Amino acid sequence: MAQGEIGISKLVLIGGSAGSLEALLDIVSNLDSAMQIPIILVLHRKSSSDSLLSDLLSTKTKIAVKEIEDKEKVQAAHIYVAPGDYHILFEADGTVALDDSEKVNYSRPSIDVAFESAAEIYGASLCCMLLSGANSDGTNGLRYVKERKGVAIAQAPQAAEVAFMPQNAIDNRVVDYVLDNKEIANYLNRLNAEKA
Amino acid sequence: MRTEIHITEEQLQLLLNSLWDLYGYDLNNYSKASLTRRVTRLMALDRFPSFAELLYKVKSDKHYLKHLIEEITVNVTEMFRDPPFYKALRNLVLPEIASKPFIRIWHAGCATGEEVFSMAILLHECNLLNKSLLYATDINPDVVEKAKKGIFPISQMKEYSENYMASGGTGDFSQYYTAKYDHVIFNKSLRERMIYSTHNLVSDSSFNEFQLVICRNVLIYFDKDLQSRVFELFDNSIEQLGYLALGAKETLKFSGIYPKYKQVEKEKIWRKEK
């Protein structure tokens, strides 16, 4: 893909770990409220904080925010939060499936698992982003996203509270763009505008 | 760097067809996303250089089948997983069925048995164990054999003990097992109230009536059609005023049997009222 060109993303996944919450709140608050492209957040955290996270994000945007449920169809104009303690997988019919198999990279949900499964189904119409974290989860996932012609984005390490996770993806050369929070929001807004 | 071989939808279908044609295992209504991932994982684990070699192995070696089924279905479980769930069983469900002369409980999809032992401990502490029978079933013969033994790694006991206390456990968790080297074996008094067997939720029918059916984190691996068939099977296996308990992210809400059931507070537990 030529620099600056934006693909036809139908689905955006954002993975984050330690230190990603602040960044997410920042990004979400800058999203165009007419955002049509569904965004799914896959975050490492304690399972008990599920509804808390949706509630917190809701205060920053007019876009509908909800925890995604097993067998739910991914719909336009939604920000979904993947539930804690389950992996999230994607089906060909546009629904998601939850999975409680072994942790991957000490994590459930694992960002690798989510990115790889989504790449399987959405291929070139998938955009995945990796935010702050202290873990190497997400790098293999981004590699597969790129293999399947999707777009891979890392949060600029200097903008990340914990730089390790996005830096690891950058060092492994599996990233198309490196963007700070504001640029990530702008990128998504542009994606949405071009899709419309 | 991993070089995983990702299988295609067509390849998965070939594998499923073989499992059905050769062995009568019907995994067609399992989540395709989950199966795709598990088969990819299995191919990496068993070092198959290509999908064709896996398929050949499946077709030519019937002993490989058990291993394959065990690996492509998910058998992750723990004791007192999700402590508030067990607290709800202890405080809201067991008191309601305590007056029964005899208590039958079915753990459908019991995997390696951790939840069955948790339940037996709960029953023991409510003074109900001696009049209870725990039927525990799974599609995998090997995990059922494992479950039956009641032997678990000692390394897990710290976590399980914490879960137990968080679930409202009234005793000392270590009284329920004897440690030996790196494993523990749970007491015979718990094991002798359990009946283990293989049972396939896809093809086998109801085999008894229960006061409580527990099936947690099994239905998420099924598609909606199979889910609704299994709900019917459970409904046929639950007596009037009996209970159905599901996993943290599963619900009865969109099923055909929903109108007959009432949710127990905000728990993933429903009571059959019609």
HADDOCK unambig.tbl for C-alpha pairs under 7 A between the chains (distance, minus, plus):
assign (segid A and resid 69 and name CA) (segid B and resid 249 and name CA) 6.98 0.50 0.50
assign (segid A and resid 70 and name CA) (segid B and resid 220 and name CA) 6.58 0.50 0.50
assign (segid A and resid 70 and name CA) (segid B and resid 249 and name CA) 6.91 0.50 0.50
assign (segid A and resid 89 and name CA) (segid B and resid 33 and name CA) 5.93 0.50 0.50
assign (segid A and resid 89 and name CA) (segid B and resid 34 and name CA) 6.93 0.50 0.50
assign (segid A and resid 90 and name CA) (segid B and resid 33 and name CA) 5.88 0.50 0.50
assign (segid A and resid 91 and name CA) (segid B and resid 32 and name CA) 6.66 0.50 0.50
assign (segid A and resid 91 and name CA) (segid B and resid 33 and name CA) 5.37 0.50 0.50
assign (segid A and resid 97 and name CA) (segid B and resid 220 and name CA) 6.63 0.50 0.50
assign (segid A and resid 98 and name CA) (segid B and resid 220 and name CA) 5.99 0.50 0.50
assign (segid A and resid 99 and name CA) (segid B and resid 220 and name CA) 6.69 0.50 0.50
assign (segid A and resid 100 and name CA) (segid B and resid 76 and name CA) 6.98 0.50 0.50
assign (segid A and resid 101 and name CA) (segid B and resid 74 and name CA) 5.67 0.50 0.50
assign (segid A and resid 101 and name CA) (segid B and resid 76 and name CA) 5.64 0.50 0.50
assign (segid A and resid 102 and name CA) (segid B and resid 76 and name CA) 6.39 0.50 0.50
